[in-house]
Amino acid sequence: MTAWKQFEREAGRVFQGGRFWANSGEQTDFAGRVGPHAIRGQCKLVKRLSVEALTQLAEEPRVDVVCVKVRRGAGRRSAALVVFTVENYQRLHRSPEPAAPAQEAA
């Protein structure tokens, strides 16, 4: 199995879902869940990726999260990173707002 396919499968499992097959026509690589929310993500297994390119990936419509991992070569492991925009993170992780207390009549 190729490394990028395995990385997409692992990312899908992290988010309690699975990867899309390569030619599915999907913009994203996997779908899953964060609590009650459906989530869709892209995976990038790269030697280099600029912060600008990573930001552009995270800002794409219908992409909730980007998982990225550096390819260092055989036997040289690297940690995977999970990248959200602040807006997506808040939308997916914020607790529901408590109901506002009723105003007393004066």
Summary of the structure (lengths in Angstrom):
residues: 106
radius of gyration: 17.5
end to end distance: 70.4
largest distance: 72.9
contacts: 243
relative contact order: 0.16
helix: 27%
strand: 25%
